[in-house]
Amino acid sequence: MWRATQLCKEVRLCSFVQRPGHATASIRWYRRTLWKSEFPSDLPPALRQNAAVIRHAAPEVSPHKAVFTIHASQKIWEIAIDLCARGAVNDLAANIIYRALAALDCTDWNEYIRRQEDFRQDLFTACSNLFEVHHVHEGAECIFGVLNETTLRSISPVMKTSKRQLLRTLVVDIIEE
């Protein structure tokens, strides 16, 4: 009890009364008043707890929550022209990453091959439509945003390096065709 009394005197709480549990409650109250959130409170609990670690691990990426529109019911070639015309690089890259991860994260070998082939055809068709022989669509370079490291980290900051390299290899192979 003496340690709690001494600690309360150090934090300058004058209203200390010798009651059981009062000192620890006062200390908790005082710590709560001093604590200020370093990041906004709309972050999920895991990011809120690890915000400082994330900031030091990837300083160019802020742990602020961002929302990207994923068009799950449409193919990439259907949405690429509209997103490129609007200059929505992050939304287009998020859709490409979503489809590429769906192609890469498969346990059955036959399904893995089928999904990769579907993704390759989809992205190749999108690139062909954007860069037609007689006309290049406005903002067509946005399709290459998925290859930018900063864009990739801002869309998926917790993606492992090996998966990021697989994704980049898959996309580059399609674009080089």
Solvent accessible surface area in square Angstrom, and as a share of the most:
residue,aa,sasa,rsa
1,M,119,0.53
2,W,180,0.63
3,R,148,0.54
4,A,21,0.16
5,T,21,0.12
6,Q,61,0.27
7,L,44,0.22
8,C,1,0.01
9,K,138,0.58
10,E,102,0.46
11,V,33,0.19
12,R,203,0.74
13,L,34,0.17
14,C,131,0.79
15,S,86,0.55
16,F,45,0.19
17,V,79,0.45
18,Q,122,0.54
19,R,129,0.47
20,P,133,0.83
21,G,49,0.47
22,H,44,0.19
23,A,3,0.02
24,T,68,0.40
25,A,48,0.38
26,S,16,0.11
27,I,19,0.10
28,R,141,0.51
29,W,128,0.45
30,Y,60,0.23
31,R,151,0.55
32,R,162,0.59
33,T,70,0.41
34,L,113,0.56
35,W,175,0.61
36,K,167,0.71
37,S,59,0.38
38,E,109,0.49
39,F,26,0.11
40,P,54,0.34
41,S,91,0.59
42,D,88,0.45
43,L,2,0.01
44,P,60,0.38
45,P,83,0.52
46,A,67,0.52
47,L,43,0.21
48,R,109,0.40
49,Q,151,0.67
50,N,70,0.36
51,A,5,0.04
52,A,46,0.35
53,V,104,0.60
54,I,32,0.16
55,R,81,0.30
56,H,135,0.60
57,A,82,0.63
58,A,9,0.07
59,P,100,0.63
60,E,100,0.45
61,V,9,0.05
62,S,59,0.38
63,P,8,0.05
64,H,98,0.44
65,K,121,0.51
66,A,62,0.48
67,V,128,0.74
68,F,46,0.19
69,T,71,0.41
70,I,66,0.34
71,H,49,0.22
72,A,67,0.52
73,S,113,0.73
74,Q,77,0.34
75,K,96,0.41
76,I,0,0.00
77,W,104,0.36
78,E,75,0.34
79,I,10,0.05
80,A,0,0.00
81,I,59,0.30
82,D,88,0.46
83,L,2,0.01
84,C,1,0.01
85,A,55,0.43
86,R,164,0.60
87,G,43,0.41
88,A,22,0.17
89,V,48,0.28
90,N,62,0.32
91,D,30,0.16
92,L,0,0.00
93,A,1,0.01
94,A,5,0.04
95,N,0,0.00
96,I,1,0.00
97,I,6,0.03
98,Y,101,0.38
99,R,36,0.13
100,A,0,0.00
101,L,43,0.21
102,A,47,0.37
103,A,2,0.02
104,L,22,0.11
105,D,78,0.41
106,C,27,0.16
107,T,146,0.85
108,D,79,0.41
109,W,170,0.60
110,N,113,0.58
111,E,48,0.21
112,Y,51,0.20
113,I,84,0.43
114,R,122,0.45
115,R,82,0.30
116,Q,26,0.11
117,E,84,0.37
118,D,55,0.29
119,F,9,0.04
120,R,60,0.22
121,Q,103,0.46
122,D,10,0.05
123,L,1,0.00
124,F,91,0.38
125,T,51,0.30
126,A,1,0.01
127,C,19,0.11
128,S,51,0.33
129,N,44,0.22
130,L,0,0.00
131,F,76,0.32
132,E,56,0.25
133,V,160,0.92
134,H,156,0.70
135,H,92,0.41
136,V,91,0.52
137,H,40,0.18
138,E,133,0.59
139,G,19,0.18
140,A,1,0.01
141,E,117,0.53
142,C,13,0.08
143,I,1,0.01
144,F,75,0.31
145,G,9,0.09
146,V,2,0.01
147,L,53,0.26
148,N,78,0.40
149,E,68,0.31
150,T,79,0.46
151,T,16,0.09
152,L,1,0.00
153,R,56,0.20
154,S,45,0.29
155,I,29,0.15
156,S,23,0.15
157,P,49,0.31
158,V,115,0.66
159,M,18,0.08
160,K,154,0.65
161,T,80,0.46
162,S,74,0.48
163,K,64,0.27
164,R,13,0.05
165,Q,105,0.47
166,L,100,0.50
167,L,1,0.00
168,R,67,0.24
169,T,75,0.44
170,L,8,0.04
171,V,1,0.00
172,V,45,0.26
173,D,57,0.29
174,I,1,0.00
175,I,52,0.27
176,E,134,0.60
177,E,123,0.55
